[in-house]
Each structure stands twice: as C-alpha cells, then as structure tokens.
Amino acid sequence: MKFQTVKYDSLFTRLDFRSKSVAMLSITVLAFLWESPIAGGLLMLSVIISCILAGVRLNYLGTIIKVMIPFYIFLILSMGFFNVEQIKLLIHKSELTSILSLPKTWWLLGGAKMSLEGTLYGLNIVFKTLTMILVIPLAIFTTDVNQMTVGMVRAKIPYKVVFIFSSTLRFVPLLLEEVQSIIESQRLRGLNFEKMGGLKKAQVYAKVAVPLILNSLSKSQKLEIVLQSKGFSGSSNRTYLHDSTLTTPDYLLMIASICLFIIAIALYFGLGIGKFAWLMY
C-alpha cells in the first residue's frame, strides 16, 4: 500500500533524490539508445541487482515481470516474424537467419518466417522497457516523499509541479486502500472471489471503479478547499520541515553517472559499442 517499500537502511536510502534522479536519467537514456541485446541485457541485470541491494521487495519485481510477460511474448513474436526491413538495415544484410517457418497452408500467416535477428531485436526492446520500469522504484522507493519534495524544489523545479507530483505519490496509496476496503465489504456480503473465473473478476473490478471514482472526486474537492483555506500560492519561498542536502556520495554518484553517460555515447557513435550488431556480427 506504500510507495516506500524499502524496509532497511542502505546506501540508496541515504542518497539525495537529486543524485538519484541524475543516475535514473542517465540509465533511462542509455536504455533507450542502446540497440544491442547484449548491452541492454547487462544494463537491465545491473538495475535488477541494484533494486535487490536497495531492498526493493522481490514480490514487487516478480509482479512487474509477470504482468509484462504477455506483452513481451507478443512483442518478441511480432518482431521475429514481421520486423524484417529494419533489421536488414541495421545489420546491412539482404537475408535474415530463419529459426522458424509456418506452414504455407495456414491462413493469413502461412509461409511466415521467424528470424533470429528479429527475435534478438524484440529481446532488446524487452530489456529496454524492463530497465526503464525498474529504475523508477530504485529512486522513488528508497526516498521519503518529504525529502523527495524538498530535493525537487532544491533542483529548481516549480513548486506547483512538485506539489502535484508529491500529492500523486500520497494519493495513489489511498486509492489502493479504497479498492481494498470496497472488495472487503463485498466479501462480507458473501462475494467469493476465490471461486470466480477471470471474466467474472474483471466484471466485479469494473463495478468497483464507480465508487472509487466518486470517492476520489470527493477527496480532490476537500483537498482544494483545504489549499484555498490555507492560502496556497504555489511559491517555493517557504519554510520546510525536512531538509535535503547533497553529500560526498551524492556528488560521486552524479559525477560517475555523467561520466558513464558521456563515455557510453562516445563509444556508441565512435566504435559502435551498443549498436545492434555489436558482438554479434
């Protein structure tokens, strides 16, 4: 029910949110840039290991992967079968390596061939998306919302934007609690979720959306009234209960992230390290 799922103190929890943001931005840009499944896989593995070391719960990581599996299977199959011309341009070849051919008698897809290069390209997209998804909890789950807010203000981000962001982080757990309360009330009325099929569960959750939206609108209106009564102006010139300071590990992390990013960009455009054909052809 909470965004901050880390249960113990570590180096990640002691870092300032600004240094984490620099590292998160560098990793995200590299994940988006690199086309090589080898480089993308190593980057994704590094992020997963960092999440585990930071204390992000394994069941959260497992849930993310389970939810994305159907999408990833579809992505790999579609890239393997249909992404032909782009792959030919990337590897500068006129023919791709076939690993699977469908019978010509099949309707619509008959005779289609699944290429090794297209499959590897699909895997690279899987690694990209997982890296981008998992690097977010590495920064957010290890940072208190109050320190995150002050850190964003110290980074010269407009306070109205910071307030919307922090309010969202505080509001989503309340919505999850609302959903849980509604479902528990349904159970008390005799609704047995364990014996329902997938379609029936989907219908029940769809009905939950109506009271959830109404309660959310009510909370939003109350929040607006509270802000108006306190004279909220959106100015960052105010006092803060919590503090956010950059320490030596923060500066080291930012310098290392920027240097790694610059070196990776230079190697990508200079030597082709990180491009699709790297270490494969």
N, C-alpha and C positions, 0 to 999 in steps of 0.2 A: 504493500500500500504506500510505500515511501520511495522517493527517488534516490535518497541517500541510503543505499543498501550495504555499504561497506561497514563492517562491524568492528574492525580493529584499526589502530593507528599504524600508518606506514609512511614511506617517503611521499607517496602520491597524495595522501591526505594533508600533509604538511606544506605542500607546494601551493603557491598562489594561483588563482584561477587565470590570471593573465598569462603566466608562463605555460600553463596547460593549454590555453587557447592557441598560443603560437605553435606549440607542438601538434595540436589537433589540426590546425590549418595546414601545416606542412605535410603531415601524413595524408590528409584528405586530397591535397593537390597532387601528391606523388601517386596515390592510388588511382586517381582519375587519369593521370598522364601515362603511366606505365601500361604497355600493351602485352608485355611478356607474362605468361602464366607462371614462370619461374620466379621472376621478381615480385609479381603480385602475390604469389603464394607465400613467399618468405615474409613479405610485409604483413600479410594477414596473420601469419603464425606469430610474428612478433607482437602484434596488437593483442591477440588472444592470450599469449603468455603474460603480457603486461596487465591485462584485465585480471588474470588469476592472481598475479603477485599483488595487485592493488586491493584484492579482496572482493571483487565483483562476484556475486554468487554464481555457482556453476549451473544451478537450475535456470537462472535467467539466460545465461549463454545457450544452454540447451533448448530453451523455449524459442529463442530467436532463430536458431538453426532449424528446429522442427517446423516452425511457421513458414519459413522461406523455402523448405525443400520442394514443394510442388512447383513453385515459381522457378526454382533453379533447374529442375528436371526439364520443364518446358523450354527454358532458355537454352540449355545445352543441346536439346534435340533440334530446336529451330535453327540454332547457329550451325550445328553439324550438317543439317540437310540443305538449308537454303542460303546460308551466307557464303556464297561462292566467289562472286566478283571482287568483293572487298578483300577477301583472304588472298586471292591471286595477286592483287595489287600490293599487299603487304609483304608477300614472300617472293614476288617477282617471278612467278612460275605460271605456266599455262595449264597445268594439270595438278589436281589435288590427290592426296593419298586416300583411297576409299577403304573404309573399315566395315561398312555395312551397306548392302543393297536390298531394296524392297522388290518383291516380285512384280513383274510388269502387268500381271493380271489384276493387281489391286486397283480399286477405284480411286481416282484423283491423285494418289501418291505413288502409283505404280512406276517402277523404274528409278525412283529417287535414290540417291546415294548419300550416305553419311560420311563426311570426310574427317580425317584425323585433325587436320588444321582447323577446321570449323569447330570441332569439339574442344580443342585447346583454347580457341578464342572464347568460346562460351564459358569455359572454366575460368578464364581470366576475368570475365565480367562478374562471375560469382565471387571471385576473390576481391574484386573492386568493391562490390556492394557490401560484402561482409566487413571489410576493413572500414568503410565509411560508417556503417551502422554501429560497430563495436567500439570505435574510437570515441563516440559521443559519451557513453556511460563511463569510459575511462576518465573523462574530465568532469562530468557532472555528478556521477555517483560518489566521487571521492571529495566533493566540495560541499560545504554547508551553504544553503541557499542565501543566508545573510552575508557570508563572506563573498559569495559569488556576485551578489548585487553590488557590494562596495567595490569589488575588483573591477567590475564593468564600468562603474562610474569613474574610478581612477583611470581607466583606459579611455576616458573622454567620450564614452558612448552617451547619447542623450538620455536624460533620466527617465523620460516618458517611455522610451523603448525598453530601458532596464526594468522599469516597473511592470510593464506588460509581460516581459519575459519571466520575471520572478513570480508574478501573480499566476501565470500559467503553471509554473512548477508547483505552486502551492495548491492550485485549484484542481489539477488532474487527480491527485490522491483522494480529494474529497468526492470527486465523481466516481472513482472506483469504490469508495466506501458506500456511496449511494446505491450503486449497482448491487453490491453485496447485500445491503440491507433489503433491497426490493426482492432479491432472489430468496433470501432467508424468510421473508414474510410469505412468499409463495410456497415455500416448503412447509411452513406452519399451517397453511391452508390445505395441505395434502398433495401438493405437486411433487412428483417423484422424478427428479432429473436423471437419476441413475438408470432408469428403465426406459428412457426416451431415446428415440433414434436421432440421427443428426439433423434431419429436416425439422422434426418437432422441436428440438432445442433451438434451432435457428428462429422458428416462429415465436417461441417464448421470449428469446432475447430481443427480437424485433418489437414485441409489445412492451418490453422494459424501457425502450427508448422514449416513449411518450412521457411517463412521469419523470424520467431522468432529465429530459429537455426542459420540462416545466420547472423542476427544482433548480436547474442551472440558471434559468432566466430569473427566478426569484432571488437567487444568491447574487447574481450580477446587479440587479436593481438595488439590493441592500448595500452592496459594495459601492455603487455610485453615490448613494445617499450619504454613506459614511465619509467618502472622499470629499464631497461637497461641504459637509458639515465641518470638516477639519481644514477647509480652505486649500485643498490640494492644487498646486500651481504647476507641478512638473519641473520645477527648478532644482538643479543639483546643488545649489548653495544652501546647504542644510547640515545639521549635525547628524552623525551616525553612531549608533551604539556599538557596532562592530568595526574592526579595523582590518585593513588589507595592506600588507607591506611585502615588498619584494626582498627576498633574502639571497644569499650567495647561491644555493641550489637552484633558485628560480632563474637567476641570470645565467648560470651554467646551462640549464635546460634550454633557455631561449637561444643562446649562442650556438649550442650543439644542433638544435633544430634548424636554425637558419643556415648554418654551415653545411649540414647534411642535405638540405634542400638545394643549395647552390651547387654543391658537388654533383648531386644526382642529376640536376638539369644539365650541367656541363657534360657529364658522361653520356647522357641520353642523346644530346644533339651532336656531340663530338665523336663518340665511339659507338653509338648505337646501343649502349647498355640500357636495357629496359624496353627496347622495341620488341615487336612480336617475334621476330626471327632470332632474337638473341639466344645463344647456346643451343639452338635447335637446327640451324642450317649453316 
